[in-house]
C-alpha cells in the first residue's frame, strides 16, 4: 500500500457519447473497464469507492456513490468522492484509463499530485474541497489548476478510451 492511507475513487459518471455505449461495461482482457479500474484501485488503495450517476443504473459488481447531479463533468465526481472518502487523500481514476497501474496510482497518491498530462487520473486532498466547491459555484467545471503538484509519469499508461477502436489498440 501507499506511504499514506489512500482512498481510491473510480469515476464512472461519463456520458460515453463518442463510445456509443457505457464505457464502464466495455470488455478488455476478459473484464469490464469498471472491474479493471476497481481491481487496480484495490491493489493501490486502502479503500475503494465508485462515483457516478445512480440514474444510469449500470449493472456494476460494486456499490456506487451518486454524484448528486444530472450534469456530467469530472469535477462532480471528484467532489462527491472527496466527501465520501474515509482518508484525507483520494486518487481518482476515470473508468476509461485502463492501462493505469497500481504503482502509478500509489505514486500519485504519495505525492498528492496529478500527472504532467492533466488533472486525471490524479490525487486530491480533502483540503482542496473548498476550492473545488468555490470554483463549481462560479461555474468552473475544469479541474485544471486545482492541484498544482505534478508528477512525471509514463504517458503511455495514461491512454484513455474515447471510441471503441481504442480498445482494440490496447488489447
C-alpha distance (Angstrom), angle and dihedral (degrees) to the residues before:
residue distance angle dihedral
X1 . . .
X2 3.78 . .
X3 3.79 126.9 .
X4 3.81 88.1 -107.4
X5 3.80 128.6 36.3
X6 3.80 107.6 -89.4
X7 3.75 135.5 -164.4
X8 3.78 113.7 -150.1
X9 3.78 116.1 -148.5
X10 3.79 121.7 -163.9
X11 3.80 110.7 -155.7
X12 3.81 110.9 -146.5
X13 3.82 101.6 156.5
X14 3.81 100.1 100.0
X15 3.77 121.8 123.6
X16 3.84 95.8 -128.0
X17 3.82 88.4 -150.3
X18 3.82 96.0 151.6
X19 3.80 91.5 41.6
X20 3.80 93.6 54.8
X21 3.81 97.7 -138.2
X22 3.81 135.1 37.5
X23 3.81 107.8 -59.9
X24 3.79 90.2 -151.9
X25 3.81 89.1 68.8
X26 3.83 97.2 45.8
X27 3.80 115.1 114.2
X28 3.79 126.0 -122.0
X29 3.78 121.4 167.7
X30 3.80 93.8 -11.3
X31 3.79 97.0 -52.1
X32 3.77 134.2 82.6
X33 3.78 118.4 -106.0
X34 3.81 87.2 -112.5
X35 3.81 92.7 53.4
X36 3.80 90.5 46.2
X37 3.81 93.4 50.3
X38 3.80 91.8 46.3
X39 3.82 91.1 50.4
X40 3.81 94.6 47.6
X41 3.81 92.0 47.6
X42 3.81 89.0 48.5
X43 3.79 90.3 55.3
X44 3.81 91.1 51.1
X45 3.80 105.6 35.0
X46 3.80 141.2 55.0
X47 3.82 92.9 -136.1
X48 3.81 130.4 24.2
X49 3.78 127.7 -161.5
X50 3.79 133.1 168.6
X51 3.78 122.6 -139.3
X52 3.78 126.0 -164.3
X53 3.76 143.9 103.0
X54 3.79 116.8 -41.4
X55 3.81 87.2 -162.6
X56 3.82 89.5 65.4
X57 3.83 87.1 67.1
X58 3.80 92.7 -154.0
X59 3.82 112.4 -176.0
X60 3.80 95.0 -121.4
X61 3.82 122.6 167.6
X62 3.80 91.4 -132.6
X63 3.82 136.6 49.1
X64 3.79 120.6 -83.2
X65 3.81 128.1 -142.8
X66 3.80 108.6 -144.4
X67 3.80 112.6 -129.5
X68 3.80 90.6 -141.4
X69 3.78 100.3 -122.9
X70 3.77 140.5 84.7
X71 3.80 90.7 -141.1
X72 3.80 119.9 95.1
X73 3.78 119.1 -133.9
X74 3.81 130.0 119.4
X75 3.80 91.5 -119.8
X76 3.81 89.6 72.2
X77 3.80 90.8 55.0
X78 3.79 92.7 46.8
X79 3.81 92.5 51.2
X80 3.82 92.7 46.0
X81 3.80 90.7 45.5
X82 3.80 93.9 50.8
X83 3.80 90.6 47.9
X84 3.83 91.4 51.1
X85 3.81 96.7 41.0
X86 3.78 118.9 111.0
X87 3.81 91.4 -153.8
X88 3.80 132.3 61.3
X89 3.82 93.1 -119.4
X90 3.79 126.0 49.6
X91 3.78 129.3 -172.4
X92 3.79 113.0 -146.0
X93 3.79 121.7 -150.4
X94 3.80 121.4 -174.8
X95 3.80 109.9 -138.5
X96 3.80 90.0 -124.2
X97 3.84 95.3 64.4
X98 3.81 100.0 82.5
X99 3.81 98.7 161.0
X100 3.80 95.7 62.9
X101 3.80 111.9 117.8
X102 3.80 131.0 -145.8
X103 3.82 88.2 -114.8
X104 3.80 91.7 56.0
X105 3.81 91.0 49.1
X106 3.81 92.5 48.4
X107 3.80 90.0 49.2
X108 3.80 91.8 52.3
X109 3.81 90.8 45.8
X110 3.80 95.1 48.0
X111 3.80 90.4 49.4
X112 3.83 93.6 38.0
X113 3.77 85.3 -134.7
X114 3.77 145.7 131.9
X115 3.80 124.3 -128.8
X116 3.78 122.4 -99.7
X117 3.80 89.9 -103.7
X118 3.79 96.8 63.8
X119 3.77 147.7 -71.8
X120 3.82 100.6 -47.4
X121 2.89 133.6 95.2
X122 3.76 88.0 28.2
X123 3.77 148.7 128.3
X124 3.78 123.7 -103.8
X125 3.78 130.8 -179.3
X126 3.77 127.5 -137.2
X127 3.81 85.6 -117.8
X128 3.84 86.7 70.3
X129 3.82 92.8 60.6
X130 3.82 96.0 90.9
X131 3.82 91.1 53.4
X132 3.81 91.6 46.6
X133 3.80 92.3 48.9
X134 3.82 92.6 46.8
X135 3.79 91.4 49.5
X136 3.81 91.1 48.6
X137 3.81 91.9 49.6
X138 3.81 87.1 53.4
X139 3.79 91.1 53.1
X140 3.82 95.9 -103.9
X141 3.81 110.1 142.0
X142 3.80 98.0 172.1
X143 3.80 121.9 102.9
X144 3.80 91.7 -157.6
X145 3.78 112.0 122.3
X146 3.81 96.4 13.9
X147 3.79 92.3 103.2
X148 3.79 109.8 31.5
X149 3.82 95.4 -178.8
X150 3.81 109.1 104.8
X151 3.79 127.6 -164.5
X152 3.80 118.8 -164.6
X153 3.79 107.9 -129.1
X154 3.80 137.0 167.4
X155 3.81 101.9 -76.9
X156 3.82 90.7 -154.1
X157 3.82 88.5 70.5
X158 3.80 90.4 57.1
X159 3.79 97.3 61.2
X160 3.77 111.1 132.2
X161 3.77 135.4 -154.5
X162 3.79 112.9 -114.2
X163 3.79 101.2 153.9
X164 3.80 132.4 19.5
X165 3.83 91.7 -104.1
X166 3.82 88.9 63.8
X167 3.81 88.8 68.7
X168 3.80 91.5 58.1
X169 3.81 91.2 56.6
X170 3.82 90.2 52.7
X171 3.79 96.7 50.6
